[in-house]
Amino acid sequence: MTALSTAIIGYGKIAEDQHVPAIRTTPGLVLAAVVSARGAGPAGVPVFRSVADLLASGIAIDACVHCNTPAARFETALETLAAGKHTMLEKPPAATLAHCAQIERAAARAGVTLMTTWHSQANPAVEQARAWLADKRLTAIRGDWREDVRKWHPGQDWIWAPGGFGVFDPGINGLSILTRILPFAPYVRASRLAVPANRAMPIAAELTMGGADFSGSFEAHFDWRETVGERWQIAVECDAGTLLLAGGGRHLTINGAVVAAHDDGEYPLLYARFAALVASGESDAHFDPLRLVADAFLLGTRELVAPFDD
């Protein structure tokens, strides 16, 4: 089988730290090019300033992985799909649900693979949590994604702009896990968004959530102001005890006993999945976590808080 010649669109920290190593260690894939408006890329790999420049270069490209900002992803995804390239989208897949629908239709027209990468769902511990909860009666659910924005997102002004998601950029990882592990489809009842006086996107959010045939407490809390005690976890109480999924989905304990604890292996699993989808001519694109974020904005009350300066 010929290796899938792959280009990365957008070259930031996640592309450098996660996508490049994963592509290089996945059988059947080869990193052939990078598109970066800054002209950045790994040594020895051709770098182009735009998708148009890449497509005009004559380099044979089979697949494109979009790691640029969600707001920019719509146009670049349509470009690569129109050129007949298999397409992978980082999370969030685009800035709006309408953009996602357009991208999905473009992939269907082109007859190529489209994959959305909710990377936190790829953790093996997430699947173990899903299996354990499948036949349980749930009574309470709480998600906490609390981190220091200056530590994890320094200088990323795009994340504060419209379409940048603010605290939901990491928070959507927790929501993606919830959509995966719960035995019902979660929805947003109400939300409160804390927005810095000098920014467009929230620095913190509190969601009250629900689900069909679920009447217990269900909350999700996201906060970028946590400098001590950072955590990325989901706790679920049910008729068989308490499940805690911590470390962004990597560590699972049930009734205090460790069931799974593993390192960060999400991206190699995602790329193995992508290669398999391309080989079988299938797609795997779903947008439920983004729907929850959109509903949080639609139902949210806004509270202006202190200005934020990086």
C-alpha positions as CSV (number, residue, x, y, z in Angstrom):
1,M,0.0,0.0,0.0
2,T,1.3,3.4,-1.0
3,A,1.8,5.8,2.0
4,L,-0.7,8.5,2.5
5,S,1.0,11.8,1.6
6,T,-0.2,14.2,4.3
7,A,-0.1,17.9,4.8
8,I,-0.6,19.9,8.0
9,I,-2.6,23.1,7.6
10,G,-1.6,25.5,10.4
11,Y,1.5,25.0,12.4
12,G,1.2,25.9,16.1
13,K,2.0,24.2,19.3
14,I,-0.5,21.3,19.0
15,A,0.7,20.6,15.4
16,E,4.3,20.6,16.5
17,D,3.9,18.7,19.7
18,Q,1.2,16.2,18.7
19,H,0.4,16.0,15.0
20,V,4.0,15.8,13.6
21,P,5.1,12.9,15.9
22,A,1.9,11.0,15.4
23,I,2.0,11.2,11.6
24,R,5.7,10.1,11.6
25,T,5.0,7.1,13.8
26,T,1.7,6.0,12.0
27,P,2.3,3.2,9.4
28,G,0.9,4.2,6.0
29,L,1.3,8.0,6.6
30,V,4.1,10.4,5.6
31,L,4.4,14.1,6.4
32,A,4.8,15.7,3.0
33,A,4.1,19.5,3.6
34,V,3.0,22.2,6.0
35,V,0.9,25.3,5.3
36,S,1.8,28.1,7.7
37,A,1.1,31.8,7.3
38,R,4.1,32.4,9.6
39,G,6.4,30.2,7.4
40,A,6.9,27.8,10.3
41,G,7.4,24.0,10.0
42,P,9.5,21.0,11.0
43,A,13.0,20.8,9.5
44,G,13.2,19.2,6.1
45,V,9.5,19.6,5.3
46,P,8.3,22.0,2.5
47,V,6.4,24.9,4.0
48,F,3.8,27.0,2.1
49,R,2.1,30.2,3.0
50,S,-1.4,29.1,1.9
51,V,-3.4,26.1,0.8
52,A,-3.5,27.6,-2.7
53,D,0.3,27.7,-2.8
54,L,0.4,24.1,-1.7
55,L,-2.0,22.9,-4.3
56,A,-0.1,24.8,-7.0
57,S,3.2,23.4,-6.0
58,G,2.9,20.1,-7.7
59,I,3.6,18.1,-4.5
60,A,1.4,15.0,-4.4
61,I,-0.9,15.3,-1.4
62,D,-3.5,12.7,-0.5
63,A,-4.7,14.1,2.9
64,C,-4.8,17.4,4.8
65,V,-5.0,17.8,8.5
66,H,-6.4,21.2,9.6
67,C,-4.7,22.5,12.8
68,N,-5.3,26.2,12.2
69,T,-7.8,28.2,14.2
70,P,-11.5,27.1,14.2
71,A,-12.5,30.4,12.5
72,A,-10.0,29.8,9.7
73,R,-10.8,26.1,9.3
74,F,-14.0,26.6,7.3
75,E,-12.3,28.1,4.3
76,T,-9.2,25.9,4.3
77,A,-11.3,22.7,4.7
78,L,-13.5,23.7,1.7
79,E,-10.3,24.3,-0.3
80,T,-8.8,20.9,0.4
81,L,-12.1,19.1,0.0
82,A,-12.7,20.8,-3.4
83,A,-9.2,19.5,-4.4
84,G,-10.3,16.0,-3.5
85,K,-8.1,15.6,-0.4
86,H,-9.0,13.4,2.6
87,T,-9.5,15.8,5.5
88,M,-9.0,15.6,9.2
89,L,-10.2,18.5,11.5
90,E,-8.7,19.4,14.8
91,K,-11.2,20.3,17.6
92,P,-13.3,22.3,17.5
93,P,-13.9,21.3,13.9
94,A,-15.1,24.8,12.9
95,A,-16.4,28.0,14.5
96,T,-20.1,27.3,13.8
97,L,-22.4,24.4,13.3
98,A,-23.4,25.8,9.9
99,H,-19.7,25.7,8.8
100,C,-19.6,22.1,10.0
101,A,-22.6,21.2,7.9
102,Q,-21.1,22.8,4.8
103,I,-17.8,21.0,5.3
104,E,-19.6,17.7,5.7
105,R,-21.6,18.3,2.5
106,A,-18.4,19.2,0.7
107,A,-16.7,16.0,1.8
108,A,-19.7,13.9,0.6
109,R,-19.6,15.7,-2.8
110,A,-15.9,15.1,-3.2
111,G,-16.2,11.4,-2.2
112,V,-13.4,11.6,0.3
113,T,-12.9,10.8,4.0
114,L,-13.8,13.4,6.6
115,M,-12.8,12.9,10.2
116,T,-13.4,15.1,13.2
117,T,-10.8,14.6,16.0
118,W,-12.3,14.8,19.5
119,H,-8.9,13.8,20.8
120,S,-10.0,13.3,24.5
121,Q,-12.4,10.6,23.4
122,A,-9.5,8.6,22.1
123,N,-8.3,7.7,25.5
124,P,-8.8,4.0,26.4
125,A,-10.0,5.0,29.9
126,V,-12.8,6.9,28.3
127,E,-14.1,3.7,26.6
128,Q,-13.8,1.8,29.9
129,A,-15.8,4.5,31.6
130,R,-18.4,4.3,28.8
131,A,-18.7,0.5,29.2
132,W,-19.0,0.7,33.0
133,L,-21.7,3.4,32.9
134,A,-23.8,1.7,30.2
135,D,-26.2,-0.2,32.5
136,K,-26.0,2.1,35.6
137,R,-28.6,4.4,37.1
138,L,-26.9,7.8,37.3
139,T,-27.7,10.2,40.1
140,A,-25.2,13.1,39.8
141,I,-22.6,14.3,37.2
142,R,-20.0,17.0,37.5
143,G,-17.3,18.1,35.0
144,D,-14.4,20.4,36.0
145,W,-12.0,21.7,33.4
146,R,-9.9,24.3,35.3
147,E,-6.5,25.5,34.2
148,D,-4.2,28.6,34.0
149,V,-4.7,30.3,30.6
150,R,-1.4,32.1,30.9
151,K,0.3,28.7,31.2
152,W,-1.5,26.8,28.4
153,H,-2.4,29.5,25.9
154,P,0.1,32.4,26.2
155,G,-0.2,35.1,23.5
156,Q,-3.0,33.3,21.7
157,D,-5.1,36.4,20.9
158,W,-7.3,34.5,18.4
159,I,-8.7,32.4,21.3
160,W,-10.3,35.5,22.8
161,A,-11.8,36.8,19.5
162,P,-15.3,35.9,18.1
163,G,-15.1,32.3,16.9
164,G,-12.2,31.6,19.2
165,F,-14.3,29.9,21.9
166,G,-12.5,31.3,25.0
167,V,-12.6,28.8,27.9
168,F,-14.6,26.5,25.8
169,D,-11.5,25.7,23.7
170,P,-10.3,23.3,26.5
171,G,-13.8,22.9,28.0
172,I,-15.1,21.3,24.8
173,N,-12.8,18.4,25.6
174,G,-14.7,17.7,28.7
175,L,-18.0,18.0,26.8
176,S,-16.7,15.6,24.2
177,I,-16.0,13.0,26.9
178,L,-19.5,13.5,28.4
179,T,-21.1,12.9,25.0
180,R,-19.1,9.7,24.7
181,I,-19.4,8.1,28.1
182,L,-23.0,8.9,29.2
183,P,-25.8,6.4,28.4
184,F,-28.0,9.3,27.2
185,A,-27.5,12.5,25.1
186,P,-26.7,15.4,27.4
187,Y,-28.1,18.9,26.7
188,V,-27.7,22.4,28.2
189,R,-30.4,23.8,30.4
190,A,-28.8,27.1,31.4
191,S,-25.3,28.6,31.5
192,R,-23.5,31.5,33.0
193,L,-20.5,33.0,31.1
194,A,-17.9,35.2,32.8
195,V,-16.5,37.5,30.1
196,P,-13.5,39.8,30.7
197,A,-14.4,43.5,30.1
198,N,-11.8,43.7,27.4
199,R,-12.5,40.4,25.6
200,A,-15.2,38.9,23.5
201,M,-15.0,35.3,24.7
202,P,-15.6,33.9,28.3
203,I,-12.8,33.2,30.7
204,A,-15.1,31.0,32.8
205,A,-18.4,29.2,32.4
206,E,-20.9,27.3,34.5
207,L,-23.3,25.0,32.8
208,T,-26.5,23.4,34.2
209,M,-27.2,20.3,32.1
210,G,-29.7,17.5,31.7
211,G,-30.6,14.4,29.8
212,A,-33.6,12.3,28.9
213,D,-34.8,10.2,31.9
214,F,-32.1,11.9,34.1
215,S,-33.3,14.0,37.0
216,G,-30.1,14.3,39.2
217,S,-27.6,17.1,39.5
218,F,-25.6,17.7,36.3
219,E,-23.1,20.6,36.1
220,A,-20.0,21.5,34.1
221,H,-17.5,24.1,35.3
222,F,-14.8,25.6,33.1
223,D,-12.3,28.2,34.4
224,W,-9.1,29.7,33.0
225,R,-8.2,31.5,36.2
226,E,-7.1,28.3,38.1
227,T,-3.4,28.7,39.0
228,V,-3.4,26.2,41.9
229,G,-5.1,22.8,41.7
230,E,-5.6,22.6,37.9
231,R,-7.8,19.7,37.0
232,W,-9.5,18.2,34.0
233,Q,-12.0,15.6,35.4
234,I,-15.5,14.2,35.3
235,A,-17.2,12.6,38.4
236,V,-20.3,10.5,38.1
237,E,-22.3,9.1,40.9
238,C,-24.6,6.1,40.3
239,D,-26.3,3.2,41.9
240,A,-23.0,1.2,41.8
241,G,-20.8,3.9,43.4
242,T,-18.6,6.7,42.1
243,L,-16.6,7.0,38.8
244,L,-13.9,9.6,38.5
245,L,-12.3,10.2,35.1
246,A,-9.3,12.5,35.6
247,G,-6.3,13.8,33.8
248,G,-8.3,14.8,30.7
249,G,-9.6,11.3,30.3
250,R,-6.4,9.3,31.0
251,H,-7.0,8.1,34.6
252,L,-10.1,6.2,35.7
253,T,-11.0,5.2,39.2
254,I,-14.2,3.4,40.3
255,N,-15.1,3.5,44.0
256,G,-11.6,4.6,44.7
257,A,-9.8,1.8,42.9
258,V,-7.6,2.6,39.9
259,V,-9.0,0.9,36.8
260,A,-6.9,2.6,34.1
261,A,-4.0,5.1,34.1
262,H,-2.1,5.8,30.9
263,D,0.0,8.4,29.3
264,D,-0.9,10.8,26.4
265,G,-1.5,8.5,23.5
266,E,-4.5,10.1,21.9
267,Y,-3.0,11.4,18.6
268,P,-1.4,8.1,17.4
269,L,-4.8,6.4,17.9
270,L,-6.5,9.2,16.0
271,Y,-4.1,8.8,13.1
272,A,-4.4,5.1,13.0
273,R,-8.2,5.6,12.8
274,F,-7.8,8.2,10.0
275,A,-5.6,5.8,8.0
276,A,-8.2,3.0,8.5
277,L,-11.1,5.3,7.4
278,V,-9.2,6.3,4.2
279,A,-8.4,2.7,3.4
280,S,-12.1,1.7,3.8
281,G,-13.5,4.7,2.1
282,E,-15.5,5.8,5.2
283,S,-15.9,9.0,7.2
284,D,-16.3,9.7,10.9
285,A,-17.6,13.2,11.5
286,H,-19.8,14.2,14.4
287,F,-20.5,17.5,16.1
288,D,-22.4,16.9,19.4
289,P,-19.7,18.6,21.6
290,L,-19.9,21.8,19.5
291,R,-23.7,21.8,19.7
292,L,-23.4,21.9,23.5
293,V,-21.0,24.8,23.3
294,A,-23.3,26.6,20.9
295,D,-26.3,26.1,23.2
296,A,-24.2,27.3,26.2
297,F,-23.7,30.6,24.3
298,L,-27.4,30.8,23.2
299,L,-28.7,30.1,26.7
300,G,-25.9,31.9,28.6
301,T,-26.2,34.9,30.8
302,R,-23.1,37.1,30.6
303,E,-21.3,38.5,33.6
304,L,-18.6,41.1,32.9
305,V,-15.5,40.4,35.0
306,A,-12.1,42.0,35.4
307,P,-10.2,42.7,32.2
308,F,-7.7,40.1,31.1
309,D,-4.2,40.9,29.9
310,D,-1.8,38.2,28.9
